[in-house]
Amino acid sequence: MDVSLPISGMTCAACAGRIEKVLGRLEGVSAQVNLATETARVSLADGKDVPGVIAAIRKAGYDVKPAQTQLGLEGMTCAACAARIEKVLNRLPGVTATVNFATETALIEQPAGVNTTDIMIQAVRKAGYDAHEIKPEAGQNSRPSDTPIWSWLAPALLTAPLLWEMLAMTAGWHALMVPRMWQMLLATLVQSGFGWRFYRGAWHTVKGGGANMDVLVALGTTVAWLFSTVVVLQGRDDLPVYFEASAVVITLVCLGKWLEARAKHRASQAMSELMQLQPRDARVERGGMLLEVPVDQLKAGEIVIVRHGDAVPVDGEVISGEAVVDESMLTGESVPVPKSAGSLVFAATRNHDGMLRIRATGVGQHTQLAEIVRLVAAAQGSKAPIQRLADQIAAVFVPVVLLIALGTFVVTWWLAGFTPAMLNAVAVLVIACPCALGLATPSAVMVGVGRGAHLGLLFRNAAALEHAAHLDTLVVDKTGTLTEGKPGVRSVRALTEEVDAHTLVQWAASLEAGSEHPLAKALLDEAAKRQLPLLDVTGFAVIAGQGVVGALPDGSTLRVGRVDWAGDVDEDMIPARPDETLIGIGRDQKLIGLVALADTVRATSRAAVAALQAQGINVIMLTGDNQTAAHWVAQETGIKTVHAEVLPADKAQVIRTLGAHNKRVAMVGDGVNDAPALALADVSYAMGAGSNVAIETADITLMRNDLMAVAHSVALARATLRKIRQNLFFAFVYNTLGIPLAMFGLLNPAIAGAAMALSSVSVVSNALMLRRWQATRASQP
């Protein structure tokens, strides 16, 4: 077998040669590495797998980036189907597949070029199901239920006389009983017509080497129908018939599937509702005219007009105009945000007052809304760690049930005769559907993640949601997290007569122009306020945890950052105020000036810390700022543990130490320097206004810069985990109690069918209660 693997990390021909050498050492493997195309063409002998090759490449210090494919699945009827498809896909070379029964999708990761989409679809079809590729631009794979109401209503009408027959027989109304030939005709119509779906599904599954719910239903109902038909055709009036058992089971299963489909559709509606908020048309300036065009025809750079009451059609920057915009659908924040020239606006937010001219920067599938939809869709399709046990059980559940039913039939026939044996075996087959087990976790994850998206809480995957529910420690940065993150210059003090305050600000701002730190922005704002032009600085460099350095036009070296790093300092020269941060300006190793900056604590920070502490979470501040400023903010917010003047590498060490003490640690950060520590935390949070590096590293993204959103995310995660546990408990108890009752003849097949049909509906309905979850009540201290 030949495969082409995309290699990342190569820098020269020596890298390509090293990879070829490493792969050449593997028995049965030969490779040719092309540096220009950054690919490795690998030939594998029989019995050799792609994962082994990838592991060897990564061990050599390079990487093989996986490609993602999402398939929509058709034909699944229970958790055993999902387990079967997942097993089949994972047999393909290099494939790691996750199948979600609730969303009816498969998320597949594999090295690019190893398997085509057609190969994966054919593998699914050979297993007895069908699949189609879901394109990334299609967004959330949410579709209305394609199960029509007549799928259960028609068999219900045919079954109604059989139920009357059962009621008449129980009440002793022999004159009102339905003739047996009519019973056989009605039951045969139900069995062959509406039960055909179960035969078809069972055949495809068995042909593919598996077993699922269709096998159980088809086998159970066929036994009851066939026995009754033989009795009628032989004219054995002395033997009972059980046409109502087979017909009622099929009708109730059809009803259950219809209700389940509706419930699953409701559970997956969250992202569809978000996408519907984006307007279909936009007013755009073209050729000096104002035209109304479809949103999908807009291009980046065009000027869009948003009038009072309109929804914003694109991501963009305000060129002119003033308005108040409702961004609650993105951030969860109900207070409208004022916008003016220079402000950023986002698609699907709504203009409440005023008019805006916007230059589009993101259109169509390149808006923040589309990215949220893609992120949440991936999270809804992922698996939580708690689901592993259910998956393991579902994989062997149906074969075990078949053995139990066979044992029940044999033992009961020996003890009580054929008829009780048949009924008990049928009841076992019908009651034992693993649908509820398969829906328990993904249905709750779908609703919980969707609800979080409406509140501005974006969970990257189900594992992040589950881990957030178990947190006991939260590490927070100070600037931009506990504080507004927009410090302003309070005072500028020259320490030498050679320069004045204006010169100090001009030099410092010129150097800080290359930095993204919030304190740098404060200096740039101060320079703009004083109308000072920026100078050309060369040799700019960031010294982690210290500051920035560069050369002024006259060749002198300028440092801006920590006072003790900027230049030689006399401690008596430095004023100390708890609410201020001092920046030193040094020229050629001499401290020549001080800039005092002040930040303000967010209005919600104290309440957020109190809410987190009420949830049993210890909040720790971790900042590179000085001890005085850090402890002042801690006192203002109620934080008891503070680590100040911490370098970026030391931040990661603090997280590592907490983890070594068995703490379940989360970290909130919004800067590049926080990325290493974020990567080490059990759960990493990124503020929506933070840097891209931090957001890409994070497990949970907060769409608003408010620590209270962390408290909300923990409360939502815990509420979702409670629903998962409730669902799993119900599913396990349902089968644990139902199967023994059926084995001992205490459960009529018709009742078993009703219980089986309603079990999965109840699980999804329980999960849907999360749609009413309210953040304001859930995280009150």
N, C-alpha and C positions, 0 to 999 in steps of 0.2 A: 504494500500500500504506500502511495506517495502522498505527502501532505506538504502544504506551504505554510510556514509559521512566521508571523510578523515579529521581528525582534526589536526591542527598544534598549537603549543604553550603549550601543556601539558608537565609537568615536573615530576609529581608524581601522586600517586593514589588519592590524594586529588583533583587534577584537574579533573580527570575522574569522581569522585563523584560529584563535583560541576556541571559539565555539565549535568550529569544524573538528578540532582536535578532541574536545571533550565528548562530542557526539560520536566520533569515530571509535572511542574506547568502548562504547556500548555494543554488546553483542547483537548482531542482526540489524544494526543501524548504520546507514551511511548518509552523509549530509553535504550539501554545498551551500555556503552562506554568501549572499550578495550584499555588500556594504551599501551600494548605491540605492538599492530598493529596500534595504533593511529587512530582508526576508531570508529564511532558511528553507531550502528544498530538502525534505527528509524522506528517505526511503526506508520503510519498515518491513522486516521479514515477518512471516506469520507468527502470531503469538506475542508480538511486541506492541506496546500501547503508547499512545500519544502522551498521557500524563507522565510516564517515565522520562520521556524526552524533555518535556517542559521542566520537570524537576531538575534534570541535569543542566539545562540552560540557566535556570535561576541559581543553582548552586555555583555556577561559574561567574555569577555577578551580573547577569543580564535578566531581561524579563520578556515574557510573551504576553502581550495584552489580549484579554479575551474580548470577543465580540458578543453582543447580546442580541437575542432574537426572542420575540414574544409570539406565541401561537395561541389563537383562540381554539378551544376544544369543543367538540360536539359528540353527544352520545353518552356522556358520563351520567350514571344514575346513582352512584353512591361513592363512599370514600374508597372502597376497594378498586373502583375504576381509576380514581386519581393515583392510587398507589401503583396500579398496573402500568399506567402510562409513564409515570415517573421512572419506574424500573426499566421499561423498554428504552426510553430516551437516554438514560444514564449508561446503557450498554454501548451507545455509539462512541467512537473514539474521541476522547477529549471533552466530552459533554458533561456539564453539571446542570441538571434540570430540577426545577421546583414546580410542582403542579398544585394549583389552588382550586379545590373543588367548588368553593363558593363563587369565585369569579370566573370559573371555567376557562382558565388560562394556564399556559406553561411558560415560565421564564427560563430561558436557556442561555448558558454561558459556555463558550468554547473558543479556542484559538481561531482567528479569522482564516477562512479557507479550508478548514478541516472537513466540515460537513455542510452541504448546501441546504437551504431551507426545504427543498423538495425531498431530500433524503430524510430529513427529520419528519416531514409530513407523512412520507411513505411508511416510516417506522410506526407512527401513530395509527395509520390505517391498517397495517398488518396486525396490530393489537386489537382490532375490531372497532376502532373509533374513527373520527374524522377530525381534521384540523385545517386551519388557514392562518396565514401570517397576518399579524397586526402591525401595521406600519406605525413608526413613532409619531408621524404627524397626525395619526388618527385620534390621538389623545386617549382618554379613558375608554376602556372596552366595556361600555355600559349600553345595553340595548333593552328595549322593552321585552317583557316576557313573550316568547313565541309559542307558548302553550295556550291554545284557544280554550274558552270556557266549555265548549261542547265536548272537549276531550274527557270530561268527567260527567257533564250533565246528561249526555246521551246514554252512557252505560247506566247512569243512575235511574233514568226512566225505565230502562229494560229490567233493572234489578228490583225496582219497586214492587212488582207483583210477587217476586220471590220472597221479599221481606214480609209481604202480607201473608204469604203461605206460612212462613215461620211463625208469625204472630197468631194466625188462625189455629195452627196446630197446637201452640202453647195454650191457647184459651179454650181448646176443645170445640171450635166451630167447624166441624168436619164438613158441613154443607157449603161452607164458603171457601174451601180449599181449592187451589189451582190444580187442574189436571197435570199429571206427571209429564205427559208429552209436551204440554205447553211450557212447563218448567224447563224441560230439556232444550226446547227450541230457544227460549229466552237466554238460558245460560250459555248455549252454544254460540249465539250471536255475540254475547259479551266476550266469551273466551277466545273465539277465533277472530273477532273484529277488533275490539279494543284491547284484548290481551296480546295481539300480534306484536306490539312494540316490545313486549317482554321476551317473546320467543326470538325475535330478531336480535335484540340486545344480548340475550343469553348465547345465541349461536355464534355471533361475532366474538364475544368474549372467550367462550370455550375454545373456539377455533384458534384464537390467539394465545391460548395456554393459560387463561386466567379464569376467575369466577367472580361474579358480582351480585348485586341485588336482583338483577333480572333473572339470574339462575334460580335464586331462592323463590321468587314470586312465580316464575313459570313452572317450576317443579312442583311447588306446593299446590297451586290452583289446578294444575293438570291432573294430579292424583285425585283430588276431590271431584273434579268434573268427570274424569274417565270412569271412576268407580260408579258414580251415579248413573252415567250413561249406560254402562254395562248392565246395571240393575234394571233399568227401564226397558232396554232392548230384550232382555231375557224374561221380562214379565214377572220379575221377582217382587211381588207386592209385599212379601213378608220382610223385606229388607228396607232400611231407610235410605233416602237419597240426600245428598248434600250440595245440590245445585246452588243454593243461596250462599254457601260458604265460598265457593270459587268466584261467583259473580260479585258478591259484596267485597271480597278482598281486592279484586281488580278495580272495582269502582272507587273504593276508598284510597287505593294507592294512586290512581289517576287524580283524585281530588287532592291528595297530599302533594303530589308533584306540581299541580297547578298552583296551590297555595304557596308551596316552597319557592316556585319560580317567581311569583309576585313578591314574596318577602325578600328574596335575594336581589331582585331588581331594586327594591326600595333601599336595601343596604348599600347598593353600589351607585346610588343616585348622586352622592355628594359632589363629585367632580363634574358630572353633567350639568348640575345646577350652576356651578361656578362658570362653566364655559358658556352657558346661556346668558350670563350677565353681560358678555361682550357684545356691543352693538354690531349689526350686520352692515351698516352703512356709515360713512364718514364724510364730513365736509372738508374738502381739500382745495388749496389754492393752486391752480394750474393755468399757466399762460395768462395771468392777470384776471382770471375768472374764478369764482367760487363754485365748485362742482360737487355734487353728491355722488360718491362712487362706493362700490362694495369694499368692505374692509380687506378682503383677500387680494385686492388690486393695488393696495397702498405699497409704497416703497420707502425705505429708510431715507431720511433727509427731506422728505416732503413736509409742507406746512399744513397743519390740520387745525381747523377752528372747532372749538368746543363751546357751545352756548349754554345758557342757564338751563338746568334740568337734563342735559345730555350726559350720556355715559362716555367716558374717554375711550376712544377706539384703539389707541396705540400706547406704547411706552415712549416717553419723550421728555424734552426739556422745554419749559415755558419760555417763550421769546418775549411776549408782552401780554399785558392784561393781569387782572387780579380776580381770584375766585376762592371759594371755600369748597373743598373736595371731601366727599365721604369715602374713606379708604377702609371701612370696616370689613368689607368682604375679603380683603387681603391681610389686614393686620389684626382684625378682631377688635380694634379700638373704635368705640362708638362716637368719639368726639371728632367732628370734621376738622380738616387741616387746611389752614390758609396757604394759598399758592400765589406766587408772583414771579417776575422775571428771574430766571436762574433755577427755579424749583423743578424738581423731578416729579413727573406724574406717571401713572401706570394704567394699563388697559383694564377696562371694566369698572374702574372707580367712577363715582358720579359727581358731576359739578352741581353743587347746590345753589350757588349764587355767583353771578359774574360771568365773564367771558374770557377765554384763554386762546392765545395763538401758540401752538406747540410744534416744535420741530421733532418729527418722529425719529426715534433711535432704535426702536424694536417694533416689528410688525408681525402679524400672523403667529407662526409657531416660535418666534423669537422674542416673545414678550415674557414678562415675569409670570403672568397668569398661566401661560402655556407650560412654563418650566415647573410651576407648582403642580399643575395637573399631571405632568409626567412623573414628578417625584412622588406624589401621593399615589398614583396608579401603581408604581413599582412597589411602594410600601404596602399597599393593600394586597398585592399579589405575593408578598413574601411570607415566610413562615416564622412564627415565634418558637423559641426553644421549647416552650411548654407543650407544643404540638407533637413532639417526637414520639411520646408514648402512644398517642392516638394513632399516629402513622404506622408504628410497629404492629399495633393490634389489628388495624384495618387490613394490613397486608396479608394476614393469615386468618382473618375472621371468617370469611365465607367457607373456605375448606373445612375449618373446625366445626362450623354450624352444620354443614352437610354430614359430617361424621356423627355429630350429636343427634341429628334428625334420624339418621339410619339406626343408631343405637336405640333411640326411643321407639322407633317402629318395631325393631326386633324384640326388644324386651317386653313392650306392651302387648304385642301379638301373642307372645308366649304366655303372658300372665292374664290377659283379658280378652284376647281375640282380635280379629283383623280390623273391624270397624273402629274401635277405640284407638288402635295402633295408628291407623291412617289419619284420624283426626288430630291426634297428638303430634304426629310427625309434621303434618301440614301446619299446625299452629307454631311449631318450632321454626319451620322454614320462614313463615310469614313475619313472626315477631322479631326475627333476628337481623333486620336490615341495619347496616352500619351507617346510614345517612346522618343521623344525629351526631354520631361520633366524628364524622368528617366535617360537619358544618360548625361544630362547637367553637373551635378557635378562629378559623378564617372569617366567619360572619362577624364576630365581635371585633376583630382587627379591622375589617373593612369599615365598620360604622365608627369605631373609635378614631381611626386615622382620618376619615372623612370629616368627623366632627372637629378634630383638631385643626384641619385645614381651614374650616370656617372661622376658627378663633385665632388664626395666625400662628398656629403651632404645627410645624412640618416635621413629621417623623420620617427618617430616612428609610426605616424598615421595621418589621414587627419586633425584631430582637431589641432595637433601641427602645421601643415602647415598653417591652417587658422589663428591660433593665432599669428604665426610669422608675418603674413601680417599686423597685427594691432599694432605691437610694437611701443612704443614711448620712452622707457627707456631700456638701456642695462647696466647691472652691470658686470664688468670684474674683475677677479683676476689679480694680477700683475705678480707673478712668474709663468712662463710657458705659460702665455697667451699673455701679452704685451711684455714680455721678452723671451729670448731663453729658459729659464727654466733650464739652465745648468751653474749655477754660479761656478766660480773657486776660489780657495784660492789665494788671492793676497798677504797677509802677515800674519804672526803669531807673537804675541808679548807676552812674558812672563812677568808677573807683580810681580814675586817673584824669588829669586835666587834658590829656591828649585827645580825648573824644568826648562827645556830648551824647545825650540820650537819643537824639535823632540818628546819629551815626551808628550807635550800638544796635538800634532796631533795624536799620538798613542792612548792616553786615549780617546780623543774625537771621533776618528774614531771607536774605539772598542765599545763605547756606542751607537753611531749612526748606527751601523750595523743592529740594529733592527728597524730602521725607514725607511719610504719610501719618506720622504721629499726631494726635490731637493737639499737643503743645506746639507743634510746628505750624499748624493752621492758625493758632492764636497769634503767633508772631507775624505771619503773612497778613492776617486781618489788620493787625496793628500798623504794619507798614502801609497797607492800602489806605487806612484811616488817616495816616499822616502824609499821604500822597508822596511816598518815597519810592523812587525807581529801584528795581533790583539790579544788582551787579552780576557780572559773569564770574562764576566761581568754578574753579577747576579742581580735579583730584577729590571730588566728593566721595565720602565713604561713611557708612553707618557702623559704629562700634557698638555691638550688642550690649544693652544694659547701661551704656555710658552716655552716648550722644552721637553727634555727627561732626566730621572734620573735613576741611577743604582749604584751598588756597585762594586768597583774595587777589584782585587784579595786580596789586603791588608785589605779589609773591610771598607775602607773610602768611603763616599758617593760622587758621581760625578754628577754634573749638567751641561748640555750643552743646551744653548738656549738664551732667551732674557737676555741681560746683567744685568738688574736690578733684574732679578729673579735668575740668577746663583749664585749671592753672593753679599755681601755688596760692594758698589761701590762708588768711589770718582769721581764725574762728570769731574773733571779736568784731570783724567787719560784717558778719552775716546776721541780719535780723531774723528772728524766728517767730513766725505766726502760725498757729495750728491749721488755719484754713487756706494757707498759701503754699504754692510750690515754687521753689527758687531754681532758676536756670542760670548757670554761670556762662560768661562769654570770655574766652581766653584767647590771647594773641601771642603767638610764639612763647607758649608755656607760661604766660603771665596773665593772671586774672584781671580783666580791665572793666568788667561790668556785671551787674546782676539784674535779672528780670524777674519780677514777682508775678506769678499767674495764680488766679483763683478759679476754682471750679465750684459748682453748686451741687449739692446732693439732690438726687431725683426725689420728687415729692412722694413717690410710691415706694421708695427703697426701704424705709423703716417698716411699713406695713408688709412688704414682701418678705423681709427677713423674719418678721414675727410669724407670718403664715407658714413659712418653711420650717421654722423651729417648732410650730404647733404640729406639723406633720412628722416630727421626729427626725428632722434633718439638721445636722450641725453645719452652720454656715461659717466658712473660713475665708478671710480676705488674703489675697496673694498679689502683691503689687511691687513694682520696681520703684515706687515713689518713696520719699523720705519717711522716717519713722513718725515725725510730728504730724505731717499731713495725713498719713495713713491712720494713725490712732484717733485723730480728730473725726475722720469719716466713720470709723468703726463705732465711736461713741455716739455719733449722730444716728446711726442705723441700727444699733443694738447688737453688733457683731462682737463676740467675745474673744475670738482667736485671730491674730493678725500676724502675717509674715510680710515685713516691709523691706525695701531696698534689695529685692530678690532679682538676680540676673535671670534671663530666659532659660538658660540651662538648669539653673537651680529651681525654677518653677516646675520643670519636668521631674526633678528629683523629689520635690515635695509630694507630687502626685504619686510617684513610685513608692515613697515611704508610707503614705497612707494606705495604698493598696497592699503593701506587705503586712500591714496590721489588720488585714481582713476587712477594711472599710470598702463600702461600695460607693465609689467616688464619681461625682459629676463635676465638670468644670464649665464655667461660662467665660468666654473671652471674645474680644472683638478686634484683635490686632494680629499682625504677622508674627510677633514675638510670642503669642500665645499658642501658635499651631503645634509645637512639639508637645506641650503639656496637654493640649486638647486630644492629641492622638493617643496619649497614655491613659486618659480617664476612661472609666467604665462607660460613662455617657458624656459626650461632649456637646455643649450648646454653643451656637454662634448667633450673635445678634444680627438681625436683618440688615442693619446699616454698617456692619463690620466689613473687614476686608474679604476678598474672594478666597484667599488662602484659608482663613479661619472657617468660612462657610463650607468649603469643599471638604474640610477635615471633620466637620461636625456630624453628630448623629441626629441632632434636633436643631432646626433653625427657627429662631423666634423672629417673626416678621415685624415686631415692634421692639424698640430699645427700652424694655421695661422688665425689671427683675421679677415683677409679679407674674409675668408670663411663664417663668420657670415653675413657680408654685402651681399655676394652672396646669402645666404639662404633667407634673407629678400627680396631681389629683386626677386628671383624665386618664393617665396611664394606670393608676391604681383602680379606678372605676372600670376600665376595660379589662384588666386582669381579673377583677371580681366576676365580671360577666363570663369570662373564659372558664374560670373555675366552676361557676354555677352550671354552665353548659356541659362541661366535661363530667361533672358529678351527675347531672341528670341523665346524660347519655350512658354512662357506665351503670348507674342504678337501673335504668330502664332495661338494659340487656341482662344485667345480673339477676333482676327479679323476674323479668318476662320469660326468659328461656326456661328456668326451672318450673314456673307455673304451667307453661305449655307442655313440658315433658310429663308432668303428672296429671294432665287432663283437666287442669283448673282454668284453662283459657280457651274459649271457643275460637276457631279460626277467623270468624268474622270480627270478633272483638280484637283479636290479635292484629288483623289488618287495619282496623281503625286506630289502634294504639301506634302501630308502626307509621302510619301516614301522618299522624299528628305530632309525632316526636320531633321530626326535623323542623316542622313548622314552629313548634314551641321554642326550639333552640334559636332559630333566626329571629323570632318575635322578641325573645328575651334580649338578644343583642341589639335589636332596633330601639330598645328603650334608651340606649346611649345617645340617640339623636336629641333627646330632651335634656341632656346633661348641661348644667349651667356652671360656668367657671366662677362666677361671682360668689355663689353659695358654697361651692366645693372647696375653696381655698381660704375661707375666712379664718383668721387666727383665733 
